[in-house]
Amino acid sequence: MTITTGKNEQRAVERIVLAAFGELTGRRGAPLRWTLMADTPVGTLGLAAGPAGLCRLDFVRGEEQFVARMLEAFGDRPLLRTPDALDGARRQLDAYFAGRRLTFDLPVDLSAVHGFSRRVLQAAVRIPPGRMLTYTGIAAKAGNARASRAAGNALHNNPVAIVVPCHRILRSDGTLGGYGGGLDKKEWLLEHEGARTPELG
């Protein structure tokens, strides 16, 4: 038997969960709403957003792995599985995978990332689809061309994959380098976007 709850019932459940979280932890942080997108061309994706925007887009095996990662990263925030709250992101990702759009118009919250790492991710957002940079090139755009290794670490730990397109960064010899989601996914994303020769630097 399946029980379907309406929006009023969902809000009531959320109020109970948030109140219980506050009582148990003494914290009143804004909740993070999350959902999964299964069966995309690059596998299952976990999405999460708070009031400031999308804060997590991960390649995951399933719900258990994504929730564990969320608890590790945002253990002081209540987590609510509410697919409707992420409909905008889901629609844009569906359009991206279908080839109807290759850019995103979504608020992204990188407040958990600081300093040089955040500048690297902000620079990555400005790389248009079909173009690529090297690790040295993205480090230079973030303010320190000699920090290519630190740039690589920032990209590897990118909390919002695809939307913050760290897959558009290659090694200086033109090889793929690394990718947190796996090199097969990086290759698929670049081919999907019609990637051309990277800007060297």
Residue pairs with C-beta under 8 A, 6 or more apart in sequence:
5 13
10 82
14 31
14 80
14 82
17 78
17 80
18 31
18 78
18 80
21 27
21 78
22 28
25 76
27 76
27 77
29 76
29 77
29 78
30 50
30 51
30 77
31 50
31 77
31 78
31 79
31 80
32 48
32 49
32 50
32 55
32 56
32 70
32 74
32 77
32 78
32 79
32 80
33 48
33 49
33 50
33 80
33 81
33 82
33 85
33 86
34 46
34 47
34 48
34 49
34 56
34 66
34 67
34 70
34 79
34 80
34 81
34 82
34 86
35 46
35 47
35 81
35 82
35 83
35 85
35 86
35 90
36 44
36 45
36 46
36 47
36 60
36 62
36 63
36 66
37 44
37 45
37 47
37 90
37 93
38 44
40 93
40 97
41 97
41 188
41 192
42 59
42 97
42 162
42 181
42 185
42 188
42 189
43 59
43 60
43 185
44 59
44 60
44 61
44 62
45 57
45 58
45 59
45 60
45 93
45 161
45 162
46 56
46 57
46 58
46 60
46 65
46 66
46 69
46 70
47 54
47 56
47 57
47 86
47 89
47 90
47 93
48 54
48 55
48 56
48 57
48 70
48 74
48 79
48 86
49 55
49 56
49 85
49 86
49 89
49 109
50 77
50 109
52 107
52 109
52 111
53 106
53 107
53 108
53 109
54 86
54 89
54 106
54 107
54 108
54 109
54 160
54 163
55 74
55 108
55 109
55 110
55 111
55 112
55 159
55 160
56 69
56 70
56 73
56 159
56 160
57 89
57 159
57 160
57 161
57 162
57 163
58 66
58 69
58 159
58 161
59 161
59 180
59 181
59 182
59 185
60 66
60 69
67 79
70 79
71 79
73 112
73 159
74 112
83 90
88 106
89 106
89 163
92 101
92 104
92 105
92 106
93 162
95 101
96 102
96 104
96 162
97 192
99 192
102 129
102 130
102 192
102 193
103 128
103 129
104 163
106 163
108 125
108 160
108 163
108 164
110 118
110 121
110 122
110 159
110 160
110 164
112 159
113 121
113 154
113 157
113 159
116 142
116 143
116 144
116 147
116 150
116 151
116 154
117 150
117 153
117 154
117 157
118 154
119 142
119 143
120 138
120 139
120 142
120 150
120 151
120 154
120 155
121 154
121 155
121 158
121 160
121 164
121 166
122 142
123 138
123 141
123 142
124 138
124 155
124 158
124 164
124 165
124 166
124 168
124 169
125 164
125 165
126 141
127 133
127 138
127 165
127 168
127 169
129 165
129 193
129 194
130 193
130 194
130 195
130 196
131 168
131 195
131 196
131 198
131 199
132 168
132 169
132 170
132 190
132 195
132 196
132 197
132 198
132 199
133 141
133 168
133 169
133 170
133 198
133 199
133 201
134 148
134 169
134 170
134 171
134 172
134 198
134 199
134 200
134 201
135 148
135 149
135 151
135 152
135 155
135 169
135 170
135 171
135 172
135 177
136 145
136 148
136 151
136 172
136 201
137 169
137 198
137 199
137 200
137 201
138 151
138 155
138 169
139 145
139 146
139 147
139 148
139 150
139 151
140 201
142 151
144 150
145 201
151 169
152 169
152 177
152 178
155 166
155 169
156 166
156 178
156 179
156 180
157 180
158 164
158 166
158 180
161 167
161 180
161 181
162 189
165 189
166 179
166 180
167 179
167 181
167 185
167 186
167 189
167 190
168 190
168 193
168 195
169 177
170 176
170 177
170 198
171 177
172 200
174 197
174 198
176 183
176 186
176 187
179 185
179 186
